[in-house]
Structures are given as C-alpha cells and as structure tokens.
Amino acid sequence: MGTAELACASLRALLDSPHFEIPGVVTQPDRPKGRGLNLQPSPVKKVATRAGLPVWQPGRACDPDFLAQLAALRPDLLVVAAYGQMLPQAMLDLPRFGGVNVHASLLPKYRGAAPIEWAILNDEAETGVTIMKIAARLDTGDILSRRSVPILPEDNSATLHERLAVLGAELLVPTILEYTSGGIIPQPQLESAASYARKITKEDGRLDWTRPARTLWNQVRAFTPWPGAFTGLSENSARRLLKIFRATIEDNRRGAPGEILQADKTGLVVACGQGALRIHELQLEGGRKMTAAELLAGHPLHPGTKLGL
C-alpha cells in the first residue's frame, strides 16, 4: 500500500525478492494534475502497472467493499509506505502479521506527513528510516528496525527523499523476513521523545529576512522542490515573487535584513538578521529557474535593493 514516490523503491524491492508473493497493490485514486487537470496515476500505480500487478484505488481505506476484497486475499502481511490515509483497525486485523510501515524518520521523532522537510528545517544532523508495526494512532506503532543517515549540507528535500527511499527499501526486506520468523521483538516508542511533522503549506516557504541566515538556508533546503522558498522583489511600483532553490551561508556579511549586499557572477548576497545568504539558483516570477549570474545578465539588480514581502 503506497502512493508517493517514496514508496516506489520499497515496492520494487518486494518485487525483486524471491521470498514474497504480492497479490496486488493499493494506492490512492488518480488525481487531476497539470494545466489541463488531467487525471494522473500515482507513482506507485505506475510501478505496479508495469509489473502487471492488480491495483486497487479505494477512495477511503475503510470502504466496506474494498475491505471485503482485501479479506478474500487472506494476506499474511500489509506493507505500507507513503500511502496517505489512516488504516482502520478492521484492515489491520486481517493479516496474521498485521501491517508494517516504512517511515522516513527516526521514530518517535517526526511522526506525521512531512518528516523529511521538518528534519532539514530544524537543522538536524541526521535522520533515517524506521520500519514499524502499524497502530491505530498515527506513526505510534512498535519499532521493528531503524537505520540512520547524516543530513549533508548539500541535501535538500528532493535529494534526501531519494536517499531515504533507497534506504527504506534496503531495510524493508530483511526486516520483514526476520519479523515474520520471530527474530524481532518489537520495541515500543518512547512517547516523551515524540514530535510531530505537520503537513507543509505554501506559506511555509515565505522567507523572513530578519531571521538568521542559517535558519533561512535550512528553509531553502527543506522546501526545495516544493513549495519553494520565496520572497518578493519590488520594481517600478510592482512586486514580483522570487523563488530561491539553492543558497549558501555568508556568516561574515552584515546589512539591513533583506538588503542586497552584492550582485555579480558569483551570486546574489542578501543580508539576514544574522549573517547573509549567497543565492546561487533562483527563479523570478514569470521566468525560468536559472543561476544568479544568468538572472543578473538579463535583469540587473544592485546593492541596496531590498527583498521581502
């Protein structure tokens, strides 16, 4: 059971293993996307379809007809990764081994919808993947296995997502084999150490230049590719959005928050509440994503210009 890209590597790992028989895949219904709002299948559905697997797409996981179909399969185990719905207890009671979930954090830290983004945003040195038993409450099940990885300075949500997807897939197969053979004693999560990673909104990407440069650097990394870190540029009494995709910290630079301190082929340096950001890749509203040097070649900006919304 999965929907988002994170789940695809786990599905492929199960398909590649000789130890499992997969009777079908459950994913979210096709959603309208793009300018034409045409219905598009989930990434997991694409993988399942190419593999020739049956696909179920119930609007609600608790749908009685769907639960009856699932019960008829007599599954031994439900494997879930980035599915996008809470599973009813009636479903979890069907398989003899219950359900296991691939979660992209070191539980109990960052339960919820956006663990990757919040780990970067909160300046964590590491994160990882947890394989846990599924419980009725969100991401509270007993831990079966965990593996950690460092969060690198060059990481953003996209690159970390890819690494964690691979890590989860590598951890999933041996964990299932050991768990179903009785070799793992599930460990309860420590509730006092729990934190919640709420769903990200577009507004979370707004940059407040009065904050320290490291805080804004983490914001840029956490919200690339979505929703994008953004600010405003005022020109000729009009204000245009400016999205920032890649930046580095300049600790020794000072100026009024939001003030452009330098604008040349080496980047666009903007003062923060503490230090400054050197912007390397950005996108002006109505244009394409480009390097700072490319933008400045066709759209000169000068020291003293202020950014902000």
C-alpha positions as CSV (number, residue, x, y, z in Angstrom):
1,M,0.0,0.0,0.0
2,G,1.6,3.2,-1.1
3,T,1.1,6.3,-3.2
4,A,4.0,8.7,-3.3
5,E,7.4,8.3,-4.9
6,L,9.0,7.3,-1.6
7,A,7.1,4.0,-1.7
8,C,8.3,3.0,-5.2
9,A,11.7,1.8,-4.1
10,S,10.1,-0.4,-1.4
11,L,7.6,-1.9,-3.9
12,R,10.5,-2.7,-6.3
13,A,12.5,-4.3,-3.5
14,L,9.5,-6.6,-2.7
15,L,9.1,-7.4,-6.4
16,D,12.7,-8.3,-6.7
17,S,12.8,-10.6,-3.7
18,P,12.1,-14.3,-4.2
19,H,10.6,-14.5,-0.7
20,F,7.3,-12.8,-1.3
21,E,4.1,-13.2,-3.4
22,I,2.4,-9.8,-4.0
23,P,-1.3,-10.3,-4.8
24,G,-1.9,-6.7,-5.5
25,V,-1.2,-3.0,-4.8
26,V,-3.4,-0.4,-3.1
27,T,-2.9,3.2,-3.9
28,Q,-4.8,6.5,-3.9
29,P,-7.2,7.3,-6.7
30,D,-5.9,9.1,-9.8
31,R,-5.7,12.9,-9.2
32,P,-6.0,15.8,-11.6
33,K,-2.6,17.4,-12.3
34,G,-1.0,19.9,-14.7
35,R,-2.5,22.8,-16.6
36,G,-5.2,20.6,-18.1
37,L,-6.0,19.0,-14.8
38,N,-6.0,15.6,-16.4
39,L,-6.2,12.6,-14.1
40,Q,-2.8,11.2,-13.4
41,P,-1.9,7.9,-11.7
42,S,0.2,7.8,-8.6
43,P,3.9,6.9,-8.9
44,V,3.2,3.6,-7.1
45,K,0.4,2.8,-9.6
46,K,2.8,3.3,-12.5
47,V,5.3,0.8,-11.0
48,A,2.6,-1.7,-10.2
49,T,1.0,-1.5,-13.6
50,R,4.4,-2.0,-15.3
51,A,4.9,-5.1,-13.1
52,G,1.5,-6.5,-14.2
53,L,0.1,-6.3,-10.6
54,P,-3.6,-5.8,-9.8
55,V,-4.2,-2.3,-8.5
56,W,-7.0,-1.2,-6.1
57,Q,-7.8,2.5,-5.6
58,P,-10.4,2.9,-2.9
59,G,-11.5,6.5,-2.1
60,R,-11.4,5.5,1.5
61,A,-9.4,2.7,3.1
62,C,-12.3,1.9,5.3
63,D,-14.7,1.3,2.4
64,P,-16.6,-2.0,3.2
65,D,-16.5,-3.4,-0.4
66,F,-12.7,-2.8,-0.5
67,L,-12.2,-4.4,2.9
68,A,-14.2,-7.5,1.7
69,Q,-12.0,-7.7,-1.4
70,L,-8.9,-7.5,0.8
71,A,-10.2,-10.1,3.2
72,A,-10.7,-12.5,0.3
73,L,-7.0,-12.4,-0.5
74,R,-6.2,-13.7,3.0
75,P,-2.9,-11.7,3.3
76,D,-0.2,-12.6,5.7
77,L,1.1,-9.0,5.9
78,L,0.3,-5.5,4.8
79,V,3.3,-3.4,3.8
80,V,2.7,0.3,3.7
81,A,4.8,3.3,2.6
82,A,3.6,6.8,2.0
83,Y,0.1,5.7,1.4
84,G,-1.7,8.9,2.5
85,Q,-4.6,7.5,4.6
86,M,-5.1,6.2,8.1
87,L,-5.8,2.5,8.0
88,P,-8.8,1.2,10.0
89,Q,-8.3,-1.4,12.7
90,A,-10.6,-3.8,10.7
91,M,-8.0,-3.8,8.0
92,L,-5.0,-4.2,10.3
93,D,-6.8,-7.2,11.9
94,L,-7.0,-9.1,8.6
95,P,-3.4,-10.3,8.1
96,R,-1.9,-12.7,10.7
97,F,1.2,-10.5,11.0
98,G,-0.7,-7.2,10.8
99,G,0.9,-4.3,8.9
100,V,4.3,-2.7,8.7
101,N,5.1,0.8,7.6
102,V,8.2,2.4,6.1
103,H,8.5,5.8,7.7
104,A,11.1,8.4,6.7
105,S,12.4,9.5,10.1
106,L,14.0,8.1,13.3
107,L,10.8,7.5,15.2
108,P,9.5,8.7,17.6
109,K,10.9,11.9,16.1
110,Y,8.8,13.4,13.3
111,R,5.6,11.4,13.2
112,G,3.3,12.7,10.5
113,A,3.2,13.8,6.9
114,A,6.4,15.7,6.3
115,P,9.3,14.2,8.3
116,I,11.9,14.9,5.7
117,E,11.1,18.6,5.4
118,W,11.0,19.1,9.2
119,A,14.2,17.3,9.8
120,I,16.1,19.7,7.5
121,L,14.1,22.7,8.7
122,N,15.1,22.0,12.3
123,D,18.8,21.7,11.4
124,E,19.0,18.0,12.4
125,A,22.4,16.4,11.9
126,E,20.9,13.1,10.9
127,T,17.6,11.4,10.1
128,G,16.8,7.9,8.8
129,V,14.2,5.3,8.2
130,T,12.0,3.3,10.7
131,I,10.2,0.1,9.9
132,M,7.4,-0.1,12.4
133,K,4.2,-2.1,13.1
134,I,1.2,-0.1,12.2
135,A,-1.0,1.0,15.1
136,A,-4.4,2.8,15.1
137,R,-2.8,6.1,16.1
138,L,-0.6,7.9,13.5
139,D,3.0,6.6,13.4
140,T,2.9,5.3,17.0
141,G,3.5,1.6,16.3
142,D,6.2,-0.5,17.8
143,I,9.6,-0.2,16.1
144,L,11.0,-3.2,14.2
145,S,14.1,-1.7,12.8
146,R,15.8,1.7,12.2
147,R,18.7,3.0,10.2
148,S,20.2,6.5,10.3
149,V,22.0,8.7,7.7
150,P,23.6,12.1,8.0
151,I,21.9,15.1,6.5
152,L,24.5,16.6,4.3
153,P,25.0,20.4,3.7
154,E,24.2,19.9,0.0
155,D,21.0,18.0,0.8
156,N,17.5,19.4,0.1
157,S,14.2,17.6,0.4
158,A,14.5,16.0,-3.0
159,T,17.9,14.5,-2.6
160,L,17.2,13.4,1.0
161,H,13.9,11.9,-0.2
162,E,15.8,9.8,-2.8
163,R,18.4,8.5,-0.3
164,L,15.7,7.6,2.3
165,A,13.6,5.8,-0.3
166,V,16.6,3.6,-1.2
167,L,17.5,3.1,2.5
168,G,13.9,2.1,3.4
169,A,13.8,-0.4,0.5
170,E,17.1,-1.9,1.6
171,L,15.9,-2.2,5.2
172,L,12.4,-3.5,4.5
173,V,13.0,-7.0,3.1
174,P,15.4,-8.3,5.8
175,T,13.1,-6.7,8.5
176,I,10.0,-8.5,7.2
177,L,11.9,-11.8,7.0
178,E,13.2,-11.5,10.5
179,Y,10.0,-10.2,11.9
180,T,7.7,-12.9,10.4
181,S,10.2,-15.6,11.5
182,G,10.0,-14.4,15.1
183,G,13.5,-13.0,15.2
184,I,12.5,-9.4,16.1
185,I,11.0,-8.3,19.4
186,P,9.0,-5.1,18.6
187,Q,10.1,-2.1,20.7
188,P,7.6,0.4,21.9
189,Q,8.2,4.0,21.0
190,L,9.3,6.4,23.8
191,E,6.3,8.9,23.9
192,S,8.3,11.5,25.8
193,A,10.7,11.8,22.8
194,A,7.9,12.1,20.2
195,S,7.5,15.1,17.8
196,Y,5.0,15.8,15.0
197,A,5.9,16.8,11.4
198,R,2.8,18.5,10.2
199,K,1.9,18.8,6.5
200,I,3.8,21.6,4.7
201,T,1.8,24.6,3.2
202,K,2.8,27.0,0.5
203,E,3.0,29.8,3.1
204,D,5.8,27.9,4.9
205,G,8.1,28.8,2.1
206,R,7.9,32.6,2.8
207,L,11.4,33.9,3.8
208,D,11.6,36.4,6.7
209,W,14.9,38.2,6.3
210,T,15.1,39.2,9.9
211,R,15.8,35.6,10.8
212,P,19.4,34.2,10.9
213,A,21.0,33.1,7.6
214,R,21.3,29.5,8.8
215,T,17.5,29.4,9.5
216,L,16.7,30.7,6.0
217,W,19.3,28.3,4.5
218,N,17.6,25.4,6.1
219,Q,14.2,26.8,4.8
220,V,15.5,26.9,1.3
221,R,16.8,23.3,1.5
222,A,13.7,22.0,3.3
223,F,11.3,23.4,0.7
224,T,13.1,22.5,-2.5
225,P,11.4,21.4,-4.7
226,W,8.0,22.2,-3.0
227,P,6.6,24.6,-2.1
228,G,9.8,26.5,-2.8
229,A,11.3,29.2,-0.6
230,F,10.2,32.6,-1.8
231,T,10.5,36.3,-1.2
232,G,9.4,39.5,-3.1
233,L,11.2,41.9,-5.4
234,S,9.8,45.4,-5.8
235,E,10.4,47.1,-9.2
236,N,8.6,50.1,-10.7
237,S,5.9,50.1,-8.1
238,A,5.2,46.4,-8.8
239,R,6.2,43.4,-6.7
240,R,7.2,40.0,-8.2
241,L,7.8,36.8,-6.4
242,L,11.4,35.4,-6.3
243,K,11.9,31.7,-5.6
244,I,15.2,30.6,-4.2
245,F,16.4,27.0,-4.9
246,R,20.0,26.9,-3.8
247,A,22.0,29.1,-1.4
248,T,25.0,29.1,1.0
249,I,25.7,31.0,4.2
250,E,27.9,34.0,4.4
251,D,28.5,34.4,8.2
252,N,30.7,37.5,8.0
253,R,28.4,39.7,5.9
254,R,26.2,42.4,7.6
255,G,23.4,44.7,6.4
256,A,19.8,45.6,6.8
257,P,17.7,42.4,6.6
258,G,16.6,41.8,3.0
259,E,19.2,44.2,1.6
260,I,21.2,43.0,-1.5
261,L,24.8,43.4,-0.5
262,Q,26.4,42.1,-3.7
263,A,25.1,41.2,-7.1
264,D,27.6,39.7,-9.6
265,K,28.5,36.4,-11.3
266,T,29.4,34.8,-8.0
267,G,25.9,35.1,-6.8
268,L,23.4,37.4,-5.1
269,V,24.3,38.1,-1.5
270,V,21.3,39.2,0.7
271,A,21.6,40.3,4.4
272,C,19.7,38.4,7.1
273,G,19.1,39.1,10.7
274,Q,22.4,37.4,11.4
275,G,24.9,36.9,8.5
276,A,23.8,36.7,4.9
277,L,22.7,34.2,2.2
278,R,24.6,33.9,-1.1
279,I,21.9,32.8,-3.6
280,H,23.1,30.6,-6.4
281,E,19.9,29.4,-8.1
282,L,16.6,31.2,-8.3
283,Q,13.5,32.0,-10.4
284,L,11.8,35.3,-10.9
285,E,8.0,35.2,-11.3
286,G,7.1,34.6,-14.9
287,G,10.6,33.3,-15.8
288,R,12.5,30.0,-15.7
289,K,14.8,28.7,-13.0
290,M,18.4,29.9,-13.5
291,T,21.7,30.7,-11.8
292,A,22.1,34.1,-10.2
293,A,24.6,35.1,-12.9
294,E,22.1,34.2,-15.6
295,L,19.4,36.3,-14.0
296,L,21.7,39.3,-13.4
297,A,22.8,39.2,-17.0
298,G,19.3,40.0,-18.2
299,H,17.8,41.6,-15.2
300,P,20.4,43.7,-13.3
301,L,19.9,44.1,-9.6
302,H,22.0,46.5,-7.5
303,P,23.4,46.6,-3.9
304,G,20.9,48.4,-1.7
305,T,17.8,46.9,-3.3
306,K,15.6,45.3,-0.7
307,L,13.9,41.9,-0.9
308,G,10.8,40.9,1.1
309,L,7.1,40.5,1.2
